[in-house]
Amino acid sequence: MFGDTISAIATATGAAGVGIIRISGPEAVSILEKATKRQAGEPRKLCLRKIYSAAGDAIDSALVVTMPGPRSFTGEDVVEIQGHGGAAILQALLKRTLELGARLAMPGEFTRRALANDQLDLLEAELLLEKIASQSDRGLRLLEAQQRGVKNEIGRMRKSIDQFLAEMEAHIDFPEEGLPKEDVLSWQTNMSDARSALSSLAEAFERNRRTHDGIVVVLRGPVNAGKSSLFNALVDRPRALVSDEAGTTRDFIEEKVIWDGVPVTLIDTAGIRTDASDIESQGIAMGEEQAAASDLQIFLFTDLSEPLREGPKVMCVASKADTWTPPDGMLATSSVTGDGVESLRKKVVQRALGSDMVETPSVVTLRQFECLTRAMTALNKGEQLLGSTGELELISIELREAQSALADLVGDEVSDEVLDELFSKFCIGK
C-alpha cells in the first residue's frame, strides 16, 4: 500500500534536551547511512553518530537506532535519530532526510501505516489518539479501563447475531417447515440481550466522556460576593481583578485547571444585580449563557438575604466565611484564610461527575459510539418487527445492518473517508 519512505519530527515543538526524527519505509536505513556516512549499527541498539549536511558539515551528534520491519511500530523499516531538541537542529536534521529521498509524513501517517500493516487495529489506533489528547492521569486510567475487554464484548455480540441470523435465514429458505414458537422466543431474547449489552457499552461512554474531556464550572452570585477572589484562590494565582467596588467583573474570565485528576474549565462571571448599567447587564447576560451551558454552577452567598438556589446543576457555597457565620450544612469558603477551598475543589468534581468514572469496558470515541447507536437501533427495529409482523426478510435486513455497524466499529468495513478523518487528528510525527 505504501511504497515510499516518510520522515517527520516525532517530538513536541519547543526547546528540549532531546528531539527525535522518525523515518519509515524501504529507504529508511539507506537514508541514515548516507546522512551519517557510515553503515547502520546493530538493529535495535543505540549508536552514536554524526549527521552531516549536503555540504559535508556536521549538523549534530545524535543517538540513532534502526528497527527493521515487520518488528517495528509501522511494520516497515524504521529509523529514529535522537538529536538535541532545538528547533533549528531538528529542522536541519529533517531537511537532510528529505534531501536524501524521504517525503514529509502526513498527519498520523506512521500510525496509518501501522494499521495497514496489521501492527494495530482501528480500536487501538483510536485509543492511541485519545491517550495523546488526554489531559490527566485519571483520564488515562479510565481510557485503559474502557478499552479493556471491549473487543471481546463486541466479538461476542457479533457471533451471537450471526448465529440467530443464520437460523432466521434458514427459515426464510425453507418456509414450508413452519416457524416454531420456541425459535421466535429465542430470537426475541437474543436480540434483547444483544441490545442490552451494547447499551451498557454506550452508557459507559456517555458517563465517562466528561471525565476524559473535562467539566465546565461557573461561579455566580450577586455583586461583591467574592467570586473573583475565590476564583483566584481556586486557580492558585491572581487571574481576575479584585476590588471593593461593586461590578468590577463585567466580562467572563476562564482558566483551565486539573482537580482530582479531572480537567476543569473554571469561569468567573459578572455579579448579578437589578440596577446594573447597560454594559454590566450585557456581562450578566453573558454569564447566564455560560452558566446554562456549564456542567455545574457554584452560587456564592455572603449572607442569607437571598433565597438559596440549590438545584441539580447548582451548588450553594458560602463565600467570605471569615466575615460571617454560614448556616450548618453549607460549604464555607474564605479566599482570605484559604478555608474550604480544597474541599470545594473536591466537592465540585464529585458533584459534577458523581460516580461517572466507571472502570468497565466501553467504547472511547464518538465514532465508535455512533456505530453502537446504529447497531442498537437496528436490533430494536428487528425486535419490534419480530413481535408484530414476523416478516423474517425485513428482520434479517435489520440484523445485517447491526452486523455492518459493529464491523464498522472494529474497523472491518471502515471507509477511506473515515480513516482520513481519524488520522488527520494526529500530529505529523505520529
Backbone torsions as a table, in degrees:
resi	resn	phi	psi	omega
1	MET	NA	-41.7	179.5
2	PHE	-115.8	121.1	-177.5
3	GLY	-110.9	-7.0	-177.1
4	ASP	-104.5	179.7	-178.0
5	THR	-113.8	134.3	-177.1
6	ILE	-117.3	157.6	-179.4
7	SER	-146.8	149.1	178.1
8	ALA	-165.4	160.8	170.6
9	ILE	-76.0	125.2	-173.2
10	ALA	-99.7	-5.4	-179.2
11	THR	-109.4	165.3	-176.1
12	ALA	-66.4	154.2	178.4
13	THR	-69.6	157.0	179.8
14	GLY	108.7	158.8	-179.0
15	ALA	-66.0	138.3	179.7
16	ALA	-157.4	166.8	179.3
17	GLY	-65.8	-37.2	-176.6
18	VAL	-134.2	139.9	172.3
19	GLY	-132.3	144.9	-172.4
20	ILE	-118.6	132.9	168.3
21	ILE	-102.8	127.9	179.0
22	ARG	-111.2	134.3	179.0
23	ILE	-126.1	137.1	179.4
24	SER	-142.2	134.9	177.6
25	GLY	138.8	178.0	-173.6
26	PRO	-64.2	-24.6	-177.9
27	GLU	-101.2	10.3	-174.4
28	ALA	-58.8	-49.4	-177.9
29	VAL	-67.7	-40.4	178.6
30	SER	-60.8	-42.1	178.1
31	ILE	-61.7	-41.9	177.9
32	LEU	-61.5	-45.9	-177.7
33	GLU	-64.2	-37.6	177.5
34	LYS	-68.5	-38.1	-178.2
35	ALA	-71.4	-29.9	-177.7
36	THR	-98.9	-11.9	-176.0
37	LYS	58.7	29.9	177.3
38	ARG	-146.1	159.5	175.2
39	GLN	-69.0	150.3	176.8
40	ALA	-65.8	150.6	179.0
41	GLY	-79.4	-170.5	179.2
42	GLU	-63.3	135.9	-178.1
43	PRO	-55.8	142.2	175.1
44	ARG	65.3	22.3	173.8
45	LYS	-128.0	132.1	-179.1
46	LEU	-69.7	137.6	177.5
47	CYS	-130.5	143.9	176.6
48	LEU	-87.2	125.8	-178.6
49	ARG	-139.8	150.8	167.9
50	LYS	-90.2	139.0	176.9
51	ILE	-105.0	127.8	-174.2
52	TYR	-109.1	146.3	175.0
53	SER	-77.7	175.2	179.0
54	ALA	-62.9	-28.6	179.7
55	ALA	-82.4	-4.2	178.7
56	GLY	93.5	4.8	178.3
57	ASP	-84.7	145.1	177.9
58	ALA	-72.7	124.3	176.7
59	ILE	-83.3	-44.2	-175.0
60	ASP	-167.1	156.8	167.1
61	SER	-96.4	129.7	-172.6
62	ALA	-140.9	154.1	168.2
63	LEU	-86.8	129.7	-178.6
64	VAL	-123.6	151.0	178.9
65	VAL	-146.0	139.7	175.6
66	THR	-109.0	141.9	178.9
67	MET	-132.4	90.8	-177.5
68	PRO	-61.8	142.6	174.7
69	GLY	-72.7	158.7	4.1
70	PRO	-87.0	3.8	-177.9
71	ARG	-86.9	64.7	177.7
72	SER	-148.5	172.7	-178.4
73	PHE	-60.1	-44.4	-177.5
74	THR	-86.7	-14.7	-173.2
75	GLY	86.7	-5.3	177.1
76	GLU	-105.5	177.4	170.5
77	ASP	-65.7	127.8	-178.0
78	VAL	-124.8	139.8	175.2
79	VAL	-126.0	138.3	171.4
80	GLU	-122.1	131.5	175.9
81	ILE	-109.3	113.2	-176.7
82	GLN	-102.6	89.7	-178.8
83	GLY	-99.3	-169.5	175.6
84	HIS	-74.5	151.2	-166.6
85	GLY	-88.2	15.6	177.5
86	GLY	-70.2	146.0	-177.0
87	ALA	-61.0	-42.6	-178.9
88	ALA	-65.2	-39.7	179.6
89	ILE	-64.1	-47.8	-178.2
90	LEU	-63.7	-39.6	177.9
91	GLN	-64.3	-38.5	178.6
92	ALA	-66.8	-41.0	178.3
93	LEU	-64.9	-44.7	178.3
94	LEU	-61.4	-45.5	179.1
95	LYS	-56.4	-41.1	-179.3
96	ARG	-63.8	-40.9	179.2
97	THR	-66.4	-33.3	178.1
98	LEU	-70.9	-37.9	177.0
99	GLU	-62.2	-31.0	-176.6
100	LEU	-90.3	8.5	170.6
101	GLY	120.5	-5.9	177.9
102	ALA	-80.0	159.1	174.0
103	ARG	-110.9	143.5	177.7
104	LEU	-63.2	127.8	-176.9
105	ALA	-67.5	148.0	171.7
106	MET	-80.5	161.2	177.8
107	PRO	-55.0	128.0	177.7
108	GLY	73.4	9.5	-172.6
109	GLU	-70.0	-31.9	177.0
110	PHE	-62.7	-44.5	179.7
111	THR	-68.6	-36.6	178.5
112	ARG	-63.8	-37.8	176.1
113	ARG	-66.6	-37.5	176.3
114	ALA	-61.4	-40.9	177.8
115	LEU	-64.8	-45.6	-179.0
116	ALA	-64.1	-29.8	-178.0
117	ASN	-98.1	17.5	175.5
118	ASP	59.4	31.0	174.7
119	GLN	-83.5	-23.1	172.9
120	LEU	-154.6	164.9	178.3
121	ASP	-103.5	178.5	-175.1
122	LEU	-63.1	-39.2	179.3
123	LEU	-62.9	-39.7	179.0
124	GLU	-68.6	-36.9	177.9
125	ALA	-64.6	-42.5	179.3
126	GLU	-68.5	-37.3	177.0
127	LEU	-62.6	-39.0	178.4
128	LEU	-60.7	-44.5	179.0
129	LEU	-63.0	-42.6	179.7
130	GLU	-65.1	-35.9	177.8
131	LYS	-64.3	-43.6	-179.9
132	ILE	-61.5	-37.3	-177.4
133	ALA	-82.7	-12.3	-175.7
134	SER	-62.9	141.3	-175.2
135	GLN	-106.0	0.2	-175.9
136	SER	-154.6	160.0	176.4
137	ASP	-61.7	-39.5	-178.4
138	ARG	-63.7	-40.4	177.6
139	GLY	-63.2	-39.9	178.5
140	LEU	-63.5	-45.8	179.5
141	ARG	-60.8	-40.8	-178.1
142	LEU	-65.9	-39.9	178.8
143	LEU	-60.8	-45.0	179.4
144	GLU	-61.5	-43.4	-179.0
145	ALA	-66.8	-39.5	-179.6
146	GLN	-63.1	-45.2	-173.8
147	GLN	-76.4	-24.3	-177.7
148	ARG	-61.8	117.6	175.8
149	GLY	86.7	-6.3	-176.0
150	VAL	-68.7	-35.8	179.2
151	LYS	-64.2	-39.6	177.9
152	ASN	-65.0	-39.3	-179.3
153	GLU	-66.4	-43.9	178.2
154	ILE	-65.2	-41.2	178.1
155	GLY	-61.2	-38.9	178.6
156	ARG	-65.3	-41.0	178.9
157	MET	-64.8	-42.0	-179.4
158	ARG	-64.1	-40.3	179.5
159	LYS	-65.6	-41.4	179.1
160	SER	-63.4	-45.3	179.4
161	ILE	-64.3	-40.4	177.2
162	ASP	-57.0	-41.5	-175.4
163	GLN	-65.2	-51.2	-176.9
164	PHE	-79.8	-16.8	171.3
165	LEU	-69.3	-40.2	177.9
166	ALA	-63.8	-41.0	178.4
167	GLU	-63.7	-41.3	-178.8
168	MET	-65.6	-43.2	-178.2
169	GLU	-69.4	-26.3	174.8
170	ALA	-65.4	-38.0	176.8
171	HIS	-69.7	-32.1	177.0
172	ILE	-66.1	-39.7	-178.4
173	ASP	-73.4	-27.6	-178.3
174	PHE	-128.6	69.0	-175.9
175	PRO	-65.7	-21.9	-177.0
176	GLU	-67.8	-17.5	-179.0
177	GLU	-79.9	-6.5	178.1
178	GLY	79.0	172.3	-175.9
179	LEU	-121.1	99.6	-179.1
180	PRO	-60.6	140.3	-177.9
181	LYS	-61.8	-35.4	-178.3
182	GLU	-66.2	-30.5	177.0
183	ASP	-66.9	-42.4	179.3
184	VAL	-61.3	-45.9	179.6
185	LEU	-62.8	-38.5	179.0
186	SER	-64.7	-43.1	179.6
187	TRP	-64.8	-41.7	178.9
188	GLN	-60.1	-44.2	179.6
189	THR	-64.0	-44.6	-178.4
190	ASN	-64.5	-42.4	178.8
191	MET	-65.2	-41.3	178.9
192	SER	-64.3	-42.6	179.4
193	ASP	-64.4	-43.0	-180.0
194	ALA	-63.7	-43.5	179.8
195	ARG	-64.2	-40.6	179.4
196	SER	-64.3	-40.3	179.9
197	ALA	-65.4	-42.4	177.9
198	LEU	-67.5	-36.2	178.4
199	SER	-62.5	-36.7	178.2
200	SER	-63.6	-40.8	177.3
201	LEU	-63.5	-41.9	-178.5
202	ALA	-67.1	-42.1	-179.2
203	GLU	-64.9	-38.8	178.1
204	ALA	-63.5	-37.6	177.0
205	PHE	-61.8	-47.0	-177.7
206	GLU	-64.5	-38.0	179.2
207	ARG	-67.5	-43.8	-170.7
208	ASN	-85.0	-14.0	-174.2
209	ARG	-61.7	-36.7	-178.8
210	ARG	-67.7	-32.5	177.5
211	THR	-64.3	-36.5	-179.7
212	HIS	-78.8	-48.2	-176.1
213	ASP	-80.0	-25.3	-179.4
214	GLY	103.8	171.5	-178.3
215	ILE	-122.7	155.6	177.7
216	VAL	-111.2	125.2	-176.8
217	VAL	-124.2	131.1	-175.8
218	VAL	-116.7	131.3	173.6
219	LEU	-88.9	127.1	179.4
220	ARG	-133.4	167.3	178.8
221	GLY	149.5	174.8	179.8
222	PRO	-70.0	168.9	177.2
223	VAL	-60.9	148.4	179.5
224	ASN	60.3	27.7	176.6
225	ALA	-86.2	-0.9	179.0
226	GLY	85.8	22.5	-177.6
227	LYS	-63.4	-47.8	-176.9
228	SER	-68.0	-37.5	176.6
229	SER	-63.6	-44.0	178.7
230	LEU	-67.8	-37.2	176.1
231	PHE	-56.0	-48.7	179.7
232	ASN	-61.8	-40.0	179.1
233	ALA	-65.3	-38.4	-177.9
234	LEU	-71.0	-30.5	-179.6
235	VAL	-98.1	0.1	175.1
236	ASP	63.9	30.0	173.9
237	ARG	-163.8	157.5	-179.1
238	PRO	-76.8	78.0	-175.5
239	ARG	-85.5	-36.2	-177.1
240	ALA	-110.2	146.1	176.1
241	LEU	-68.5	140.4	-179.0
242	VAL	-125.3	132.3	179.5
243	SER	-152.2	154.1	174.3
244	ASP	-72.2	-17.0	179.9
245	GLU	-69.3	129.2	-179.5
246	ALA	-67.4	141.9	175.2
247	GLY	81.7	24.7	-179.7
248	THR	-62.6	-43.4	-179.9
249	THR	-85.5	116.3	-179.7
250	ARG	-116.0	-17.0	175.7
251	ASP	-116.6	170.0	174.8
252	PHE	-93.3	147.6	179.7
253	ILE	-123.4	136.1	180.0
254	GLU	-127.7	153.6	178.8
255	GLU	-145.7	139.1	179.0
256	LYS	-97.5	128.8	-178.6
257	VAL	-138.1	169.7	174.9
258	ILE	-117.9	119.3	177.5
259	TRP	-119.1	124.4	177.7
260	ASP	51.3	38.8	177.5
261	GLY	78.2	8.5	-178.3
262	VAL	-116.8	129.1	175.6
263	PRO	-65.4	131.0	-179.3
264	VAL	-128.0	130.6	169.2
265	THR	-101.2	110.2	-178.0
266	LEU	-98.4	131.8	-175.8
267	ILE	-124.1	126.6	173.9
268	ASP	-96.0	134.0	-175.6
269	THR	-123.5	166.6	-180.0
270	ALA	-64.6	143.7	178.3
271	GLY	-67.4	146.3	-176.2
272	ILE	-90.8	130.2	170.8
273	ARG	-158.4	154.9	-174.0
274	THR	-79.4	-29.3	-176.7
275	ASP	-97.7	34.8	-177.9
276	ALA	-69.5	150.0	174.2
277	SER	-71.2	173.5	-178.3
278	ASP	-60.0	-45.7	-178.2
279	ILE	-68.4	-36.2	175.8
280	GLU	-63.9	-41.5	-179.7
281	SER	-60.0	-38.4	176.9
282	GLN	-64.7	-40.5	177.9
283	GLY	-64.7	-40.6	177.9
284	ILE	-62.8	-41.3	178.6
285	ALA	-63.4	-40.1	177.5
286	MET	-63.7	-38.7	177.4
287	GLY	-63.7	-38.4	177.9
288	GLU	-64.2	-38.2	177.2
289	GLU	-64.2	-43.8	178.2
290	GLN	-62.8	-40.8	-179.4
291	ALA	-64.6	-40.9	-178.5
292	ALA	-63.9	-31.2	-177.9
293	ALA	-92.0	-1.2	-174.0
294	SER	-84.1	168.5	173.8
295	ASP	-85.9	-27.2	-178.5
296	LEU	-157.1	140.0	173.5
297	GLN	-109.7	134.7	172.2
298	ILE	-103.9	111.2	-179.2
299	PHE	-99.4	120.3	-173.6
300	LEU	-93.8	142.7	177.4
301	PHE	-129.0	141.0	173.4
302	THR	-115.1	-1.0	172.7
303	ASP	-164.1	-173.5	-177.3
304	LEU	-111.4	26.1	179.1
305	SER	-73.1	-22.6	178.1
306	GLU	-104.9	146.2	177.6
307	PRO	-67.5	144.6	177.9
308	LEU	-65.8	141.5	-175.4
309	ARG	-114.4	35.3	-179.0
310	GLU	-61.3	141.1	178.9
311	GLY	-164.0	-178.5	-178.4
312	PRO	-56.3	-34.8	-179.5
313	LYS	-115.5	14.1	-177.6
314	VAL	-125.8	128.9	-179.2
315	MET	-118.4	120.4	-179.2
316	CYS	-86.6	129.5	-175.8
317	VAL	-135.1	137.3	176.3
318	ALA	-82.4	126.9	177.5
319	SER	-106.1	159.7	179.6
320	LYS	53.6	42.5	-174.6
321	ALA	-67.1	-9.0	175.6
322	ASP	-78.8	-7.1	-177.6
323	THR	-113.0	-6.6	179.0
324	TRP	-155.8	173.7	-177.7
325	THR	-109.3	103.5	179.1
326	PRO	-66.9	157.4	179.1
327	PRO	-70.0	156.6	177.1
328	ASP	-59.3	140.0	177.1
329	GLY	94.2	-16.5	178.1
330	MET	-94.5	131.8	178.5
331	LEU	-65.1	123.8	-177.6
332	ALA	-101.7	132.2	-180.0
333	THR	-130.6	153.8	174.4
334	SER	-144.0	120.4	177.1
335	SER	-75.0	-15.4	178.4
336	VAL	-78.1	-50.3	-178.0
337	THR	-91.4	-19.0	-176.5
338	GLY	86.1	-2.6	-179.1
339	ASP	-62.7	135.1	174.2
340	GLY	80.9	-7.5	-175.9
341	VAL	-67.0	-48.5	-179.9
342	GLU	-67.4	-37.6	176.8
343	SER	-61.1	-38.3	179.0
344	LEU	-64.2	-42.1	178.3
345	ARG	-57.0	-47.8	-177.7
346	LYS	-65.5	-42.1	-178.6
347	LYS	-67.7	-32.8	177.4
348	VAL	-61.7	-47.3	-180.0
349	VAL	-63.6	-44.9	179.4
350	GLN	-62.3	-42.4	-177.5
351	ARG	-69.9	-41.9	-176.8
352	ALA	-72.3	-35.8	-175.4
353	LEU	-104.5	-24.7	-175.5
354	GLY	58.9	-128.0	177.0
355	SER	-101.5	34.0	-173.9
356	ASP	-64.3	-26.3	-177.9
357	MET	-79.0	93.0	-176.7
358	VAL	-110.0	112.7	-176.3
359	GLU	-85.7	71.0	178.2
360	THR	-128.6	161.4	178.9
361	PRO	-56.6	139.2	180.0
362	SER	-164.3	160.1	170.2
363	VAL	-73.4	161.5	-173.3
364	VAL	-123.8	-5.0	-179.8
365	THR	-128.6	161.0	178.2
366	LEU	-64.1	-36.1	177.8
367	ARG	-60.3	-46.0	179.0
368	GLN	-63.4	-40.8	178.8
369	PHE	-61.7	-41.6	179.3
370	GLU	-65.0	-36.3	175.6
371	CYS	-64.2	-42.1	176.7
372	LEU	-60.1	-43.6	-179.5
373	THR	-61.6	-42.0	176.5
374	ARG	-59.5	-45.5	-178.8
375	ALA	-64.7	-42.6	-179.8
376	MET	-65.6	-39.8	178.4
377	THR	-62.0	-43.6	179.7
378	ALA	-64.8	-42.4	178.9
379	LEU	-65.1	-38.8	178.3
380	ASN	-63.3	-42.7	177.6
381	LYS	-63.7	-42.6	178.8
382	GLY	-61.9	-40.8	179.1
383	GLU	-64.1	-42.1	179.2
384	GLN	-65.4	-41.8	178.6
385	LEU	-63.9	-39.5	-179.4
386	LEU	-64.8	-34.8	-179.2
387	GLY	-82.3	-11.5	-177.5
388	SER	-115.3	-78.7	-174.9
389	THR	-79.2	-32.6	-176.5
390	GLY	71.5	15.9	179.7
391	GLU	-73.2	102.1	-174.0
392	LEU	-64.6	-32.8	179.8
393	GLU	-63.0	-42.8	179.9
394	LEU	-69.2	-38.1	179.5
395	ILE	-65.3	-40.9	-179.2
396	SER	-64.7	-31.9	176.1
397	ILE	-62.2	-42.7	179.4
398	GLU	-66.5	-38.3	178.7
399	LEU	-66.2	-38.0	177.1
400	ARG	-66.6	-35.5	176.7
401	GLU	-64.5	-39.3	176.8
402	ALA	-63.1	-43.4	178.2
403	GLN	-63.2	-40.5	179.3
404	SER	-63.1	-41.1	179.2
405	ALA	-63.6	-40.9	179.5
406	LEU	-71.1	-33.4	175.5
407	ALA	-65.5	-39.5	175.3
408	ASP	-62.6	-40.0	-177.1
409	LEU	-59.2	-47.0	-176.6
410	VAL	-87.2	-4.7	174.8
411	GLY	97.7	7.0	-179.3
412	ASP	-69.8	-31.5	-176.1
413	GLU	-127.4	28.8	-174.6
414	VAL	-74.9	143.2	-177.3
415	SER	-86.9	161.9	176.4
416	ASP	-62.1	-32.3	179.9
417	GLU	-63.8	-41.2	178.6
418	VAL	-65.0	-42.5	178.8
419	LEU	-64.4	-42.0	178.0
420	ASP	-58.3	-43.7	-179.8
421	GLU	-64.9	-43.6	-178.6
422	LEU	-63.2	-52.4	-172.0
423	PHE	-76.2	-15.3	175.1
424	SER	-67.9	-18.3	-179.4
425	LYS	-84.3	-13.1	178.6
426	PHE	-78.1	159.6	171.0
427	CYS	-76.3	164.8	-174.5
428	ILE	-63.4	-39.2	-176.3
429	GLY	-78.7	1.8	-178.9
430	LYS	-113.4	NA	NA
